[in-house]
Amino acid sequence: MGLGARNQGTRQGEAFRHILVAVSGDPDDEPLVRAAARLAQNYKAGLSVVYVVEVPMALPEDAQEVPGAQKADEVLDNAERVAGMDVETVALQAREPGPAIVEQAIDSGADLIFMGVHVRQRMGVLALGKTATYVLRHAPCPVWVSRWFPPG
């Protein structure tokens, strides 16, 4: 069964209206954005792609020159191209990506968050990174995650 074939909205019988995709510049971004765009098209939902530039503690949070800020434009331009539909692209600056993603989901009225995760194994137990863990705990809506498989 393809994406969007069943109604898996936020409430029984309700379709998604706005989907937020959190991207990080990893190779997993492209299939993640494609899947989110396909779902958004099926539901005739809006789609936002969000990239968070992490601000080092040595700089003020609203610093004008943040290392990695140029990467945001590249990542968001690529996500917009891959989506193949009109998307809102948002670059955020924050100390931690998790709270910034959740706040953006609230502000944009997202009723679904898509994000990739890096799964690590610690002492035989799978562990998510701190960003995914934060978003899963604090998101105002369902969160769909995709595991990133490193090359090799």
C-alpha positions in Angstrom: 0.0 0.0 0.0 1.5 3.3 -1.0 1.9 6.5 1.0 -1.4 8.2 1.6 -3.4 5.2 0.6 -5.1 5.2 4.0 -6.2 8.1 6.0 -3.6 8.3 8.8 -4.4 11.9 9.8 -4.1 13.4 13.2 -7.7 12.5 14.1 -10.0 9.8 13.0 -11.2 10.8 9.5 -9.1 13.9 9.2 -6.5 14.4 6.5 -3.2 16.1 6.9 -3.3 19.8 6.1 0.4 20.8 6.6 3.5 18.6 6.7 6.8 19.7 8.0 10.0 17.9 6.9 13.1 18.5 9.0 16.3 18.1 6.9 19.9 18.0 8.0 21.9 17.8 4.8 22.4 14.0 5.0 22.0 11.6 2.1 18.7 10.5 3.6 17.1 13.9 3.0 16.2 13.3 -0.7 14.0 10.1 -0.2 12.5 11.7 2.9 11.5 14.9 1.1 10.2 12.8 -1.9 8.0 10.7 0.5 6.7 13.8 2.3 6.0 15.5 -1.0 4.1 12.5 -2.3 2.0 12.4 0.9 1.4 16.1 0.7 0.2 15.8 -2.9 -2.1 12.9 -2.0 -3.7 15.0 0.8 -3.5 18.3 -1.0 -1.5 19.5 2.0 1.0 22.2 2.4 4.7 21.2 2.8 7.4 23.0 4.7 11.1 22.0 4.7 13.1 23.1 7.7 16.8 23.2 8.2 18.3 24.3 11.5 21.7 25.9 11.7 23.2 25.2 15.1 24.7 28.2 16.7 27.8 27.5 18.7 27.7 28.6 22.4 30.6 31.0 21.7 28.3 33.1 19.6 25.1 34.9 20.5 22.0 33.0 19.3 21.0 35.8 16.9 24.6 36.1 15.4 24.7 37.3 11.8 27.7 35.1 10.8 27.1 31.5 11.9 29.3 28.7 10.6 27.3 26.4 8.3 24.7 29.1 7.4 25.6 28.8 3.7 24.9 25.1 3.8 21.3 25.9 4.7 20.6 27.5 1.4 22.1 24.6 -0.5 20.2 22.0 1.5 16.9 23.9 1.2 17.4 24.5 -2.5 18.0 20.8 -3.1 15.0 19.8 -1.0 12.8 22.2 -3.0 14.1 20.7 -6.3 13.5 17.1 -5.0 10.0 17.8 -3.8 8.8 18.7 -7.3 6.0 20.9 -5.8 5.6 24.3 -4.2 7.2 24.1 -0.7 7.9 26.6 2.0 11.6 26.5 2.9 12.7 27.7 6.4 16.2 28.1 7.7 16.3 28.5 11.5 19.2 29.4 13.8 19.1 27.7 17.2 21.4 26.2 19.9 19.6 22.9 19.5 17.6 21.6 16.5 15.0 19.7 18.5 13.3 22.7 20.2 13.5 24.7 17.0 11.8 22.0 14.9 9.0 21.7 17.5 8.5 25.4 17.7 8.4 25.7 13.9 5.8 22.8 13.8 3.7 24.7 16.4 4.1 28.1 14.6 3.2 26.7 11.1 0.3 24.6 12.3 1.9 21.3 11.1 -0.1 18.2 11.8 2.7 15.8 10.8 6.5 16.0 11.1 8.8 13.9 8.9 12.4 13.5 9.9 15.4 11.3 9.4 17.1 9.7 12.4 20.6 8.3 13.0 20.1 5.1 15.0 23.1 4.0 17.1 23.5 0.8 19.0 24.7 1.1 22.6 25.2 -2.0 24.6 22.9 -4.0 22.3 20.1 -1.4 22.5 19.1 0.9 19.7 19.4 4.6 20.6 18.1 7.7 18.8 20.0 10.9 18.7 19.0 13.8 21.0 17.2 15.7 18.2 14.8 12.9 17.3 14.2 12.1 20.9 13.3 15.7 21.7 11.0 16.0 18.8 9.3 12.6 19.5 8.7 13.7 23.1 7.6 17.3 22.5 6.0 17.5 19.1 2.4 18.8 18.9 1.5 16.2 16.2 2.5 12.8 14.9 6.2 12.3 14.0 7.2 9.9 11.2 10.9 8.9 11.2 13.1 7.4 8.6 16.3 5.6 9.5 19.4 6.7 7.7 21.6 3.9 6.4 25.2 5.0 6.1 27.0 4.0 2.9 29.0 0.8 3.0 
